[in-house]
């Protein structure tokens, strides 16, 4: 909550001005019954018709002031809410993008999605309402109570006696409400997760005829959300009737005691009428408070969730750029690198280095740590031990943007947007058309792009209107387009047939001379071109060297080779 | 009304018709809980009636105080005691009522959410491919939440308003008919303001929902590409786009607020105007002895009761508008076409033998580019057919057609001699076991993901399948073994491991024709060798379709179809095709280059 208030602080002046208008409007409204009571008690007995008409006109004026003040104030409040939410949401989005991979894994993507959408929405509602009704209602309350003091302090004290009771109710219910709404939002994350999940798995679900199962498992999530929401709302729902009852009881007490004061001649009947009139203002204010109350509670639960993300410490911040100038004689160097995602180690004591202009092939069994190595190279995570160097400089000494600009990457399950082919290849880098087309040609994608709808043809979400192999080639085109210093292809040709794969490799190697290639692959034929091949086995280095060296020295490598070439019949084992 | 143009009139009437339709559909959900609605109605009547007696009693009390001959204490205390009782009962009623309404609206939104989710599952794959996950999430969360807020609060408030207004009206009429006439002057003004304003505001709320949905869709999409965005250092571009959409969204919100926020004060103004009129008139009336001070008191209390709800109504108008806009979006999704219904006499496919035939099939996804031109082939039960060819040649499309994710424009596909269209979709799909290129795991545990293949699979069965598919090899490394949750970031499982899990899933499912679409493309070749025996056992005696480009995996097939540019250009066994020396031989040789 504190952070949300800090977002409001630049608008202090505007809020204050709005508050002023609001107070003016509200006070004008409060003056109305005061005038009325004066008219009945003091003016009427004199029978002065002119005075009566003037006072009537005064009431009219007050009504106009109330109208103008409230409209102006409401609009200013909306503006503050808009500007605050805009900044808060933008900051949350920036922060989300800057989270380290570990942090994002921890909060989970579905939860981030719902924090960005429904939580910021709740806060928007809260800020708007807080100023609009949240100012008006307390003023009406305080004003109403103050006026009752002017009319008759003793009676007002009776009414005031209920204040501690009301405060207690409000505090207790809010405290409970915030935790209930927090739980509700958390259960809503589950719903987001389920929808995202099934959206991407719809083919499998249909193929396995699991519609019924999925529907039932959504029902469980749905019921959980519903249970949380019912509980939260029922708890919050207590406030209004309770406040109503307490206040009305207070009112009955006022009339009862008022009777004695009138009998004693210390009060007049008109006072009691005015009193009841103020009282209904107070009551209406309390009803409004009940409404904002729910919003506030919901909003602060959401604000906490937003704050939870915003206050995550910045991880993977660059170290001060110390000594060690760029060393052109080496590209990548891993020095005793170990890493774990939290369970068993994914990489253990990995060391190797790559000279200038050399390309690297990485091969190894499923789950041997190939992709993890890439994640460390791009500094999505920091190793738990050891260091990674790029061009002779510890990668932690690069700025994140500086580091990543050196790479062109295709991940295993990479991301295509619902946008044009051009935008997907360009990916916001503002590349020239020639560069884009050239990259597509190198990636052997130009042909099918043109056969499809050209570079301005649109991809549907996740690129569903392209085949698996075509998607991979679009991604490769993206990686090539900016002619990066290092091109990382993480098993990104698995959906390509051998011919296309071989042709693609050839064009990458011949056309992009200044680029070092790091390629992860399943097939020896895909990596044997590389100057150095790293063989991973269970997170450890099982071999490092050229194809020729490894064939001589590395059993694991030979083993893999045999599985691909000599496995059956063997007649093609040395087919070149 | 000659001043209003024809088109504006019809446009408005159209919108009004649509709104009525939305309201009617919401009402249908509502009235499926007849008894609760009825109970709620009576509770509301009771609660309001009791609350309305209050001002009447306080009027009596004031009169008893203002008696010429001094205060009638007995009457005052009686009135006060009664007031206390009535208010407490009224509050109790209103709490019970609000609980009832919360439960009622929860039931409604729960079934709406379920409807939306079930609808998503029934959408044709072709339609789903064109949608964004964020859009669906937005509808199932934000839109339905908005409807919910409206159902649980606004409807109750609106209904209460009607009753209170009616009750207060009667009360005022009893207290002072003359003053009522004065007040009534202001009522039409309030009504006109509300109606005119809400008409202006309605399209603004619709826009507000749409813009917000767009923003949420965008952020969902970008967050699913988080890793790539970072790898390319594209945060600034994405943030810039986000900010533009964010500004649009908050501006749309502001616009609806700007006009919406006028309603409350405007109606309040009219009320205050009424109060000024009544007070002045009341003063004159009192002056000439037409009305007692108690009369003025209760009249004023009633008039507050009268104006309060109207004012509230004006406040909740905005919320109702946005709820209607949201409901409209939900209904639009519910109304989108589903997979065409099964043929009327569609049969349940029970004992599938596995004879598959394509007869002159032509297919195109977009109606323009033909993916499959004129494809015919047949596979006998128990045979293994392999489909090979360059990427984009339409291999996966064959699976889409066989499973009826899409239907061909021309030609027929036969299963066991009958067109696939003559079976129910669910039984047709259940008749195949698939391992697809896209390795989909849901966010459950490893155990649950494997067990997904077979209803009621036991631990032992799952573990056996896991051993065969060599999932067991890495499960031991996971923090909680089989009970390790599979997370969406997928950091804890590599793509190859995911694929092995889907293979284990297939191994668990009972013997049926098998479709392997690049089933081992992400598995390293040594592991592939390890699971080869298990795969062979899996394939034995079943009709199998193997789509692969790693040609070593297809050489034992009974029939190899070489697909290129939408046509089968070569067919035969591995030996025959090599001997022919055509395209197959070429791509076979390429893998050893």
Interface residues (C-beta under 8 A of the other chain):
Chain A: X25 X29 X32 X33 X35 X36 X39 X40 X43 X44 X47 X49 X52 X53 X55 X56 X59 X60 X62 X63 X64 X66 X67 X70 X71 X74 X75 X77 X78 X79 X81 X82 X83 X85 X86 X89 X90 X93 X94 X96 X97 X98 X101 X104 X105 X108 X109 X110 X112 X113 X114 X116 X117 X118 X121 X124 X128 X132 X188 X191 X192 X193 X194 X195 X196 X197 X198 X199 X200 X201 X202 X203 X204 X205 X206 X207 X208 X209 X210 X211 X213 X214 X215 X218 X219 X222 X223 X225 X226 X229 X230 X233 X234 X237 X238 X240 X241 X242 X244 X245 X248 X249 X251 X252 X253 X255 X256 X258 X259 X260 X262 X263 X269 X270 X272 X273 X276 X277 X280 X281 X284 X287 X291 X341 X342 X343 X344 X363 X364 X365 X366 X367 X368 X370 X371 X378 X380 X400 X401 X404 X405 X407 X409 X411 X412 X413 X414 X415 X417 X418 X427 X428 X429 X448 X451 X452 X460 X461 X464 X465 X466 X467 X468 X469 X470 X472 X473 X478 X491 X494 X495 X496 X497 X498 X499 X500 X502 X522 X523 X525 X559 X560 X563 X564 X565 X567 X568 X572 X575 X576
Chain B: X54 X55 X58 X61 X62 X64 X65 X66 X70 X71 X73 X76 X77 X79 X80 X81 X83 X84 X87 X88 X90 X91 X92 X94 X95 X98 X99 X102 X103 X106 X109 X110 X113 X114 X117 X118 X120 X121 X122 X123 X125 X128 X129 X130 X131 X132 X133 X134 X136 X137 X138 X140 X141 X142 X145 X148 X152 X153 X212 X215 X216 X219 X220 X221 X223 X224 X225 X226 X227 X228 X229 X230 X231 X232 X233 X234 X235 X236 X237 X238 X239 X241 X242 X243 X246 X247 X250 X251 X253 X254 X257 X258 X261 X262 X264 X265 X266 X268 X269 X272 X273 X275 X276 X277 X279 X280 X282 X283 X284 X286 X287 X293 X296 X297 X300 X301 X304 X305 X308 X311 X312 X365 X366 X369 X388 X389 X390 X391 X392 X394 X395 X396 X403 X405 X426 X427 X429 X430 X432 X434 X436 X437 X438 X440 X441 X442 X443 X452 X453 X474 X477 X478 X479 X484 X487 X488 X489 X490 X491 X492 X493 X494 X495 X496 X497 X499 X500 X502 X509 X518 X521 X522 X523 X524 X525 X526 X527 X528 X529 X549 X550 X551 X552 X555 X586 X587 X589 X590 X591 X592 X593
